[in-house]
């Protein structure tokens, strides 16, 4: 298998800069997800790794060897796309075996590899069928089998689950992760779906505007976002973000309201407070930070409470048996050690300081 390194890699289409001098290291045998909104450059980055797009500047290395000048068929990669791209007039067996036949591999080796991949993906009973006789999930597994039989060093997957329904996507996420562990391959996976990224990845690379915003394990992204974009993009419901100022006593204040954050250190005049919905506390009555409940979504396992405050709406994740109801007056607090602060100009996270009272890091 191969480790992958991108050094100052850029891509332009005419005068338009799509990927802007990114540096990225993908460990050998890892499951790495490129995550970001549409148009952020993640698919273009994947296509440059595969050789489907030429780099405009920079280097791409597999195990320390430069490969950006090589055509796709010499990079030893396999791609799986959002569209399954199966040959409609060929059987599943023929679709899986097609690339091996092009390589003029011996028939018995082809049969062995096809059977091995079919068993791994639980599609043995489908080998004689045509693609039109398969469900979307079955077609996706055939596309994966076609990639597996080549035994490449790198698997590149571009939103392969987007066409599947919610339950099948969840099942396939588990299956893909198990497959990667069994094969031990280097997987690079593109998605805009943070649930896929958080549930499958060893490493998540968050991109926006052609720039890597943060590169970290999933829980690090969630608990320690590097900037305001990552904070707002990762997490469902999204992080609450409010602009104001921070006093040296750790009190975050806006126009006519304030809330203690537990931060210690110097004051800041123009900062953004970030709080995850599960870290918002709501208490009955009025106080320094008073609001009125707009909506309560009771979801069985939890309740989502949307409250209107003078500075905007705040979303809280609470106990499913919460007593709050629409129209109730509440005050807002923040769980100890759970506040995030970002520079409102640059958007970067402020350095984490020790909690004034708890002696813990925010």
C-alpha positions as CSV (number, residue, x, y, z in Angstrom):
1,X,0.0,0.0,0.0
2,X,1.0,3.6,-0.3
3,X,1.3,6.8,1.8
4,X,0.4,9.9,-0.1
5,X,1.9,13.4,0.2
6,X,0.8,16.6,-1.4
7,X,3.3,19.4,-1.4
8,X,2.0,22.9,-2.3
9,X,-0.4,21.4,-4.8
10,X,-2.6,23.9,-6.7
11,X,-5.1,23.6,-9.6
12,X,-6.3,26.4,-11.9
13,X,-8.9,26.3,-14.6
14,X,-8.0,29.3,-16.6
15,X,-7.8,32.2,-14.2
16,X,-9.9,30.4,-11.6
17,X,-8.0,29.0,-8.7
18,X,-9.7,25.8,-7.5
19,X,-7.1,24.3,-5.1
20,X,-4.7,26.7,-3.4
21,X,-1.2,25.4,-2.5
22,X,-2.3,22.7,-0.2
23,X,0.0,20.5,1.9
24,X,-1.3,17.2,3.0
25,X,0.0,13.9,4.3
26,X,-2.2,10.7,4.1
27,X,-0.8,7.8,6.1
28,X,-0.3,4.4,4.5
29,X,-3.2,2.2,5.3
30,X,-5.4,5.0,6.6
31,X,-9.0,5.9,5.8
32,X,-8.9,9.6,5.0
33,X,-11.9,11.7,4.2
34,X,-11.9,15.0,2.2
35,X,-14.9,16.9,3.6
36,X,-16.3,20.2,2.6
37,X,-19.2,22.0,0.8
38,X,-19.8,21.8,-2.9
39,X,-17.1,23.7,-4.9
40,X,-14.5,23.5,-2.1
41,X,-11.9,21.6,-4.2
42,X,-12.1,18.2,-2.7
43,X,-13.1,16.3,-5.8
44,X,-10.5,18.2,-7.8
45,X,-7.9,17.2,-5.2
46,X,-8.9,13.5,-5.5
47,X,-8.7,13.8,-9.3
48,X,-5.2,15.2,-9.1
49,X,-4.2,12.2,-6.9
50,X,-5.7,9.8,-9.4
51,X,-4.2,11.6,-12.5
52,X,-7.5,12.5,-14.0
53,X,-6.5,16.1,-13.5
54,X,-3.0,17.5,-14.0
55,X,-1.6,19.7,-11.2
56,X,-1.0,23.3,-12.0
57,X,1.8,23.5,-9.4
58,X,3.3,21.4,-6.7
59,X,4.2,17.7,-6.2
60,X,2.3,14.5,-5.4
61,X,4.3,11.6,-3.9
62,X,3.4,8.0,-3.3
63,X,5.7,6.5,-0.7
64,X,8.2,9.3,-1.4
65,X,8.2,8.9,-5.2
66,X,6.9,11.8,-7.3
67,X,4.0,10.6,-9.5
68,X,2.3,13.9,-10.6
69,X,3.8,13.4,-14.1
70,X,2.4,9.8,-14.5
71,X,-0.8,8.9,-16.3
72,X,-3.6,7.3,-14.2
73,X,-2.9,3.7,-15.3
74,X,0.7,4.0,-14.0
75,X,-0.3,5.2,-10.5
76,X,-1.8,1.9,-9.3
77,X,-5.0,3.5,-8.0
78,X,-8.6,2.4,-8.3
79,X,-11.5,4.8,-8.3
80,X,-15.2,4.4,-7.3
81,X,-17.5,7.1,-8.4
82,X,-21.0,8.4,-7.4
83,X,-22.3,7.0,-10.6
84,X,-21.6,3.2,-10.6
85,X,-20.5,3.2,-14.3
86,X,-21.3,-0.5,-14.8
87,X,-21.5,-1.9,-18.3
88,X,-25.2,-2.6,-18.7
89,X,-24.8,-5.4,-21.3
90,X,-22.4,-7.4,-19.1
91,X,-23.1,-9.6,-16.1
92,X,-21.8,-8.7,-12.7
93,X,-19.1,-11.3,-13.1
94,X,-18.0,-9.7,-16.4
95,X,-18.1,-6.2,-15.0
96,X,-15.8,-7.2,-12.1
97,X,-13.4,-9.1,-14.3
98,X,-13.2,-6.6,-17.1
99,X,-10.1,-4.7,-16.0
100,X,-8.3,-7.9,-15.3
101,X,-9.0,-9.2,-18.8
102,X,-7.6,-6.0,-20.2
103,X,-4.4,-6.8,-18.4
104,X,-4.4,-10.3,-20.0
105,X,-4.4,-12.0,-16.6
106,X,-4.7,-15.8,-16.6
107,X,-8.3,-17.0,-16.5
108,X,-7.9,-19.0,-13.3
109,X,-6.5,-16.0,-11.5
110,X,-9.3,-13.8,-12.8
111,X,-11.9,-16.3,-11.5
112,X,-10.1,-16.5,-8.1
113,X,-10.1,-12.8,-7.7
114,X,-13.7,-12.3,-8.8
115,X,-14.9,-15.0,-6.4
116,X,-12.8,-13.6,-3.5
117,X,-14.2,-10.1,-4.0
118,X,-17.7,-11.4,-4.4
119,X,-17.5,-13.2,-1.1
120,X,-16.0,-10.2,0.6
121,X,-18.9,-8.0,-0.5
122,X,-21.6,-10.6,-0.2
123,X,-22.6,-10.5,-3.9
124,X,-21.8,-14.1,-4.9
125,X,-25.5,-14.8,-5.8
126,X,-25.5,-11.7,-8.1
127,X,-22.6,-12.7,-10.4
128,X,-24.9,-13.9,-13.2
129,X,-27.2,-10.9,-13.2
130,X,-27.1,-7.7,-15.3
131,X,-26.8,-4.3,-13.6
132,X,-30.5,-3.4,-14.4
133,X,-31.5,-6.4,-12.2
134,X,-29.7,-4.9,-9.1
135,X,-30.7,-2.4,-6.5
136,X,-28.6,0.8,-6.0
137,X,-26.7,-0.8,-3.0
138,X,-26.0,-3.9,-5.0
139,X,-24.6,-1.9,-7.9
140,X,-22.4,0.0,-5.5
141,X,-21.0,-3.2,-4.1
142,X,-20.3,-4.4,-7.7
143,X,-18.4,-1.2,-8.4
144,X,-16.4,-1.7,-5.2
145,X,-15.6,-5.3,-6.2
146,X,-14.4,-4.1,-9.6
147,X,-11.9,-1.9,-7.7
148,X,-10.9,-4.5,-5.2
149,X,-9.9,-7.2,-7.8
150,X,-7.2,-4.9,-9.1
151,X,-5.5,-4.9,-5.7
152,X,-4.3,-1.4,-6.0
153,X,-2.1,0.5,-3.6
154,X,-4.7,3.3,-3.2
155,X,-8.5,3.4,-3.3
156,X,-10.1,6.7,-4.3
157,X,-13.8,7.1,-3.7
158,X,-15.8,10.1,-4.9
159,X,-19.1,10.4,-3.0
160,X,-19.9,6.7,-3.6
161,X,-23.0,6.6,-1.3
162,X,-24.8,9.7,-2.4
163,X,-27.4,7.8,-4.5
164,X,-28.4,5.5,-1.8
165,X,-31.2,5.8,0.7
166,X,-30.5,6.7,4.4
167,X,-30.6,3.2,5.8
168,X,-28.5,1.7,3.0
169,X,-25.9,4.6,3.4
170,X,-25.6,3.7,7.1
171,X,-25.1,0.0,6.3
172,X,-22.6,0.8,3.5
173,X,-20.6,3.1,5.8
174,X,-20.1,0.1,8.2
175,X,-19.3,-2.2,5.3
176,X,-16.7,0.2,3.7
177,X,-14.9,0.7,7.0
178,X,-14.8,-3.1,7.6
179,X,-13.6,-3.6,4.0
180,X,-10.8,-1.1,4.5
181,X,-9.7,-2.8,7.7
182,X,-9.7,-6.2,6.0
183,X,-7.8,-5.0,2.9
184,X,-5.4,-2.8,4.8
185,X,-5.5,-0.3,1.9
186,X,-5.1,3.4,1.8
187,X,-8.6,4.9,1.2
188,X,-9.2,8.5,0.2
189,X,-12.9,9.3,0.3
190,X,-14.6,12.5,-0.8
191,X,-17.9,13.6,0.7
192,X,-19.9,16.7,1.7
193,X,-21.7,14.6,4.4
194,X,-20.1,15.1,7.8
195,X,-21.9,12.0,9.2
196,X,-19.9,9.8,6.7
197,X,-16.7,11.6,7.6
198,X,-17.1,11.4,11.3
199,X,-18.2,7.7,11.3
200,X,-15.6,6.3,8.9
201,X,-12.5,8.3,8.9
202,X,-9.1,8.0,10.7
203,X,-8.3,11.4,9.4
204,X,-10.7,14.2,8.2
205,X,-9.4,16.9,5.9
206,X,-11.9,19.8,6.0
207,X,-11.6,22.0,2.9
208,X,-13.2,25.3,1.9
209,X,-12.3,27.7,-0.9
210,X,-9.6,25.4,-2.2
211,X,-7.8,25.5,1.2
212,X,-7.3,22.9,3.9
213,X,-9.1,24.4,7.0
214,X,-8.1,21.6,9.3
215,X,-6.7,18.1,9.2
216,X,-7.3,16.0,12.2
217,X,-9.0,12.9,13.6
218,X,-12.8,13.2,13.8
219,X,-13.2,13.9,17.5
220,X,-10.4,16.5,17.4
221,X,-12.4,18.4,14.7
222,X,-15.5,18.3,16.8
223,X,-13.9,19.2,20.2
224,X,-11.2,21.5,19.0
225,X,-12.2,23.2,15.7
226,X,-9.3,25.3,14.3
227,X,-11.5,28.1,13.1
228,X,-15.0,29.4,12.8
229,X,-15.7,27.6,9.5
230,X,-14.9,24.2,10.9
231,X,-16.9,24.9,14.0
232,X,-19.9,25.8,12.0
233,X,-19.6,23.0,9.4
234,X,-18.9,20.0,11.6
235,X,-21.7,19.0,14.0
236,X,-25.5,18.5,13.7
237,X,-27.2,20.7,14.9
238,X,-24.4,23.1,14.1
239,X,-22.5,25.0,16.7
240,X,-24.1,28.2,18.1
241,X,-22.0,31.2,17.1
242,X,-22.4,34.7,18.6
243,X,-20.3,37.8,18.2
244,X,-19.4,40.0,21.1
245,X,-16.5,40.8,23.5
246,X,-14.7,38.9,26.2
247,X,-13.7,40.5,29.5
248,X,-10.6,39.4,31.5
249,X,-13.1,37.9,34.0
250,X,-14.3,35.4,31.4
251,X,-17.6,37.2,30.9
252,X,-18.8,37.2,27.3
253,X,-21.0,40.2,26.6
254,X,-23.1,41.5,23.8
255,X,-25.6,44.5,23.6
256,X,-27.3,44.4,26.9
257,X,-26.6,40.8,27.9
258,X,-23.8,38.6,29.2
259,X,-22.9,35.0,29.9
260,X,-19.9,33.5,31.8
261,X,-17.6,31.3,29.7
262,X,-15.1,30.1,32.3
263,X,-12.2,31.5,30.2
264,X,-9.3,33.2,31.9
265,X,-6.7,35.5,30.4
266,X,-6.7,38.8,28.5
267,X,-9.8,40.5,27.3
268,X,-10.8,40.6,23.6
269,X,-13.0,43.3,22.0
270,X,-14.1,41.4,18.9
271,X,-14.6,37.7,19.3
272,X,-17.1,35.0,18.4
273,X,-18.4,32.7,21.1
274,X,-19.1,29.1,20.0
275,X,-21.2,26.6,21.9
276,X,-22.3,23.1,20.9
277,X,-26.0,22.5,21.3
278,X,-25.4,19.8,23.9
279,X,-23.3,22.3,26.0
280,X,-26.0,24.9,26.2
281,X,-27.9,24.9,29.5
282,X,-31.4,26.4,29.8
283,X,-33.1,27.3,33.1
284,X,-36.6,28.5,33.7
285,X,-37.1,32.3,34.3
286,X,-35.3,35.5,33.4
287,X,-31.8,36.7,34.1
288,X,-28.7,38.1,32.5
289,X,-29.2,36.1,29.3
290,X,-33.0,35.7,28.9
291,X,-34.8,34.3,25.9
292,X,-38.1,32.8,24.9
293,X,-38.5,29.3,23.6
294,X,-39.6,29.3,19.9
295,X,-39.8,25.6,19.2
296,X,-39.3,22.2,20.9
297,X,-38.5,19.2,18.7
298,X,-39.1,16.0,20.6
299,X,-37.2,13.3,18.8
300,X,-37.6,10.4,21.3
301,X,-33.9,10.0,22.2
302,X,-33.5,13.8,22.8
303,X,-35.2,17.2,22.4
304,X,-34.0,20.1,20.4
305,X,-35.0,23.4,21.9
306,X,-34.7,26.6,19.8
307,X,-34.7,29.8,21.9
308,X,-34.9,33.4,20.7
309,X,-32.4,35.7,22.5
310,X,-31.7,39.4,21.8
311,X,-28.6,38.3,19.8
312,X,-30.4,35.6,17.8
313,X,-31.5,32.0,18.1
314,X,-29.7,29.5,20.2
315,X,-30.2,25.7,19.7
316,X,-29.9,23.4,22.7
317,X,-29.9,19.6,22.8
318,X,-31.7,18.5,25.9
319,X,-33.3,15.6,27.7
320,X,-36.3,14.2,25.8
321,X,-38.5,14.7,28.8
322,X,-37.7,18.4,29.1
323,X,-40.5,20.5,30.6
324,X,-39.8,23.5,28.3
325,X,-42.5,24.4,25.9
326,X,-43.1,27.1,23.2
327,X,-43.3,30.5,24.8
328,X,-41.5,29.7,28.0
329,X,-39.0,32.2,29.4
330,X,-35.5,30.8,30.0
331,X,-32.0,31.8,30.8
332,X,-28.9,30.4,29.0
333,X,-25.7,29.1,30.5
334,X,-22.7,27.1,29.2
335,X,-21.4,23.8,30.6
336,X,-18.1,24.2,32.4
337,X,-15.1,24.0,30.0
338,X,-17.2,23.8,26.8
339,X,-17.0,27.3,25.4
340,X,-15.1,28.0,22.2
341,X,-13.8,31.5,21.2
342,X,-12.8,32.6,17.7
343,X,-11.2,35.9,16.5
344,X,-14.1,37.6,14.6
345,X,-11.7,39.0,12.1
346,X,-9.6,36.0,11.0
347,X,-12.0,33.4,12.2
348,X,-9.2,31.5,13.9
349,X,-9.7,29.8,17.3
350,X,-8.2,31.7,20.2
351,X,-5.4,29.9,22.1
352,X,-7.0,27.6,24.8
353,X,-6.4,28.8,28.3
354,X,-6.9,27.1,31.6
355,X,-10.2,27.4,33.2
356,X,-10.3,30.0,35.9
357,X,-12.1,27.8,38.5
358,X,-12.1,24.2,37.3
359,X,-8.4,24.0,36.4
360,X,-9.4,22.4,33.1
361,X,-8.8,23.3,29.5
362,X,-11.6,24.8,27.5
